[in-house]
Amino acid sequence: MFASRRQLRLVDVDLSYSDPGLRIVGENLYVHAPHGEHRGVRLNLLRTPAGYVVAVAGQSSPARHTLSELFQDAEMEITEAALERLRQRYLPLHAAAVARHGAGLLVIGAHDAGKTSLACALARSGATLLSDDIAPVRPSDLTVFPFPRDLILHEGTRRTLGGLPPSPGFKCFGGYRHLPPTTLSTGLPRAVPVCGLLFPRRAEGVRVVPSSKVGPAESARCLLEQCFDLEGVGGVQCSDCATRLARLPAARISFLTMPPMQSNRCGAGLGYQQGSFRSRGRGRPIIRRPDP
């Protein structure tokens, strides 16, 4: 019998455990995803003589010696199962996403560009956090959907934000820890139309550099570089979706750290003021996995 079920976009995941001691790991996987109603991908967390194992579709991961490693393997299996379904109908971007008053902002960048730091600062300023790493965009109408994977917060981001609750020990890795997205966002995550793009970049020796506008050609290049799959929704459809996204207002922001009180400055070039995104004129990513 499966112990619980998670519902992600287009896929349900059934979780089962070989003994009660592993239940706490399963209950902390995509903890704020809705409970599914249909049988889905079966994921078994097992304790074997060789160690902890994740079994999916008759195949097992290498035996692990800690609950932290088991948690990482299980979360990765769920994430990859979700991406496999998403790429058939959506453009899955390596991006954070926030929403406010029915308008969405994509925060797009490579690993360690500052997506999570910026998105969390915007959430602390009143935006609803939809995702910090994977943003599924529907090509037909450029709507971005929530993706309830845990936030992976760097030590510097946690220190800047302050007041965060502790994580279970198996969700802490070196300078990172996992926390549910609702830790920083009180609004109910809902799909919203994308109305602007923000490209963060960490810069040495500066606090915050005022945002500068980004043109459609540069936006399109960055979007295609940060797409998880250029073939899933069809190469032409993917390129068309990126082209239409690239026409939206876009800006680049450079920063070293992002105090929450400065976050509203980040979207100044997009008209992000007092709770709205207002238009003013016009490499393949990897899924982040912290080192244990």
HELIX and SHEET records of a PDB file:
HELIX    1   1 PRO A   20  LEU A   22  5                                   3    
HELIX    2   2 ARG A   23  GLU A   27  1                                   5    
HELIX    3   3 LEU A   67  LEU A   86  1                                  20    
HELIX    4   4 LYS A  115  ARG A  124  1                                  10    
HELIX    5   5 GLU A  155  LEU A  161  1                                   7    
HELIX    6   6 GLY A  169  LYS A  171  5                                   3    
HELIX    7   7 PRO A  181  THR A  183  5                                   3    
HELIX    8   8 PRO A  216  GLU A  225  1                                  10    
HELIX    9   9 GLY A  235  ALA A  246  1                                  12    
HELIX   10  10 PRO A  260  GLN A  262  5                                   3    
HELIX   11  11 SER A  263  CYS A  266  1                                   4    
HELIX   12  12 ALA A  268  LEU A  270  5                                   3    
SHEET    1   A 5 SER A   4  LEU A   8  0                                        
SHEET    2   A 5 VAL A  11  TYR A  17 -1                                        
SHEET    3   A 5 VAL A  41  THR A  48  1                                        
SHEET    4   A 5 GLY A  51  VAL A  56 -1                                        
SHEET    5   A 5 GLN A  59  SER A  60 -1                                        
SHEET    1   B 7 LEU A  91  LEU A  93  0                                        
SHEET    2   B 7 ALA A 135  ARG A 138 -1                                        
SHEET    3   B 7 THR A 143  VAL A 144 -1                                        
SHEET    4   B 7 VAL A 192  ARG A 202 -1                                        
SHEET    5   B 7 ALA A 103  ILE A 108  1                                        
SHEET    6   B 7 ALA A  95  ARG A 100 -1                                        
SHEET    7   B 7 THR A 128  SER A 131 -1                                        
SHEET    1   C 6 LEU A  91  LEU A  93  0                                        
SHEET    2   C 6 ALA A 135  ARG A 138 -1                                        
SHEET    3   C 6 THR A 143  VAL A 144 -1                                        
SHEET    4   C 6 VAL A 192  ARG A 202 -1                                        
SHEET    5   C 6 ALA A 250  PHE A 255  1                                        
SHEET    6   C 6 VAL A 208  LYS A 213 -1                                        
SHEET    1   D 3 LEU A 151  HIS A 154  0                                        
SHEET    2   D 3 TYR A 176  LEU A 179 -1                                        
SHEET    3   D 3 CYS A 172  PHE A 173 -1                                        
SHEET    1   E 2 TYR A 272  GLN A 273  0                                        
SHEET    2   E 2 SER A 276  PHE A 277 -1                                        
END                                                                             
